[in-house]
Amino acid sequence: MSTLSEIEAAADALPAEQKQELLLFLAARLRAQGASLPEPRKFSHEQIAGWIAQDEADLQRFREGE
């Protein structure tokens, strides 16, 4: 395997437990190389309230069988 697409295909074929091991392996390597974490995403109160309202409306429609 020498290309990212080949590696991705091989990783996709792994069982869930081995995918988790691979993820932890890669995270450890990134930390060892000094890779920084992405900045936390910031959302306004209005955005969050809108998402919650939409979710509540979706749940209500689901309960009503729509």
ZIHU-V46227 format. One record per residue. RES is the residue in one letter. PHI is phi in degrees with one decimal (NA if undefined). PSI is psi as a letter, one per 20 degrees, with the letter a starting at -180 (999 if undefined). Layout:
RES&PHI&PSI  RES&PHI&PSI
//
This chain:
M&NA&p  S&-131.7&i  T&-114.0&q  L&-59.6&h  S&-63.8&h  E&-67.5&g  I&-66.0&g  E&-61.7&g  A&-63.7&g  A&-65.6&g  A&-64.6&h  D&-63.2&h  A&-80.3&i  L&-72.8&q  P&-68.4&r  A&-55.0&g  E&-62.0&g  Q&-74.0&h  K&-62.8&g  Q&-64.9&g  E&-61.1&g  L&-63.7&g  L&-61.5&g  L&-65.2&h  F&-60.2&g  L&-66.1&g  A&-62.3&g  A&-63.4&g  R&-66.1&g  L&-64.2&g  R&-62.1&g  A&-63.6&h  Q&-87.5&j  G&80.7&j  A&-65.4&p  S&-92.1&q  L&-77.5&q  P&-66.3&q  E&-63.9&q  P&-62.0&q  R&-77.7&q  K&-116.8&p  F&-123.1&q  S&-76.8&q  H&-58.2&h  E&-64.6&g  Q&-61.6&g  I&-64.3&g  A&-61.5&h  G&-64.6&g  W&-64.1&g  I&-64.8&g  A&-61.3&g  Q&-64.0&g  D&-63.9&g  E&-62.9&g  A&-65.0&g  D&-62.8&g  L&-64.2&g  Q&-63.1&g  R&-62.1&h  F&-62.5&g  R&-64.6&h  E&-84.7&i  G&82.5&k  E&-86.4&999
//
